[in-house]
Amino acid sequence: MHVRSRSARARRSALALTLTAALVLATQATLAAPAAAALPGLTRVTSTGPSNSDWKTWQASCPADTFLVAGGGRIDRGAGQVVMDTMVPVFGATDVYSVTGREDDNGFAGTWSITATALCAQPPVGWEHAEGATIWDSVSSKTLTVSCPPGKQVLGLGVEVNGGLGQVVVDDLRPSADLASVSVTGIEDGNGYAGAWQLRGQVVCATPPAGLVRVAGFGLLDSVGSKSTVATCPPGTLVHGVGGEIVSGAGQVRLTGLDLLSDTQVRATAAEDEDGLASNWAVHAYAICA
């Protein structure tokens, strides 16, 4: 597992300010600054990409002189045939949250788009980034746990499927109840996948702000083909991180959204593939609140 930290001074420059402003204008990102937050300057940035039938990546960018602390994304109008196989933080002069979608092996005749959301704040105390990866092989299901360093807790989460080509489903992106770690799971879809693939997990950690807590929203276990579940922060607190999971999806249910419904709510959305799933399944949402 790789862990790294950084200082604000080492990563900011006048050039970064110019590039960030230009990128925010180009993507027409929407900034919604809440009235109060446990992390100073907590800001939500949302950006929607083009609608077409190509596999694509889209990003939401943090304002200048802020750090990415978490993010989320969703597939719009994918009808359960687009796999959201990458949701990751990317750090640099401008921090971004990056989301990738790929059509499954049967393709999709319609057009679809990606909406990405970044949660950004002034440099959190004890900010660190940790990541881990499985080996490359053709095992049909893989789970990986990535932990924060001692004394730190999870804010942001990330998952990436390498080599799955739309045939590996992200099943879990779940923060632990004590916010010490994140568990990620990838499962080959109902048709299987002959090639080798790799699962990567990431966490953004910090010295926990006051009252940091994981809140779960547990969805119904039934056979409805598409559903969503919401996790709501306690009164007086705001979302600082996003997570979710599919229960009993058997690779035939795809996460189509792990995003912020508002500054206080996280929504997890999932849909069965075009072949459907005869058994019951559920989708759970997780909000990290402070």
ZIKAKA-V889054 format. One line per field, one symbol per residue. ss: DSSP state (h for helix, s for strand, l for the rest). psi: psi as a letter, one per 30 degrees, with the letter a starting at -180 (. if undefined). burial: # if it has 24 or more other ideal C-beta (glycine too) atoms within 12 Angstrom, else .. A space follows every 50 residues. Layout:
ss=???
psi=???
burial=???
This chain:
ss=lsssslllhhhllhhhhhhhhhhhhhhllsssslllllllllssssssll lslllsssssslllllsssssssssslllllssssssssslllllsssss sssllllllllssssssssssllllllsssssslllslllssssssslll llsssssssssslllllsssssssslllllssssssssllllllllssss ssssssllllllsssssslllslllsssssssllllllssssssssslll llssssssssssllssssssssllllllllsssssssssl
psi=kkklllleefgkleeeeeeeeeeeeefhkkkjklelkekkgkkkkkkkal jaglklklkkkklkglkkfllallkkhfhggkkifkjkkkkaekklkkkk kklafflkfllllkkkkkkllljkkgklkkllllljagkfkkkkkklllk fllkdlllkkjkffhggkkjekijkleggflkkkkkkkafflkflklkkk klkkllkklkgkkkkkjjlkjagkfkllkkkkllkgllkflklllkkhfg fgkkkfkiljeafgkkkkklklafflkflkllkkkkkjl.
burial=....#.....##...#...#..##..#.#.##.#..###.#########. ....############################################## #####..#...#######################.....##########. .#########################..############..#...#### #########..######.#.....#########...############## ###########.############..#...##########
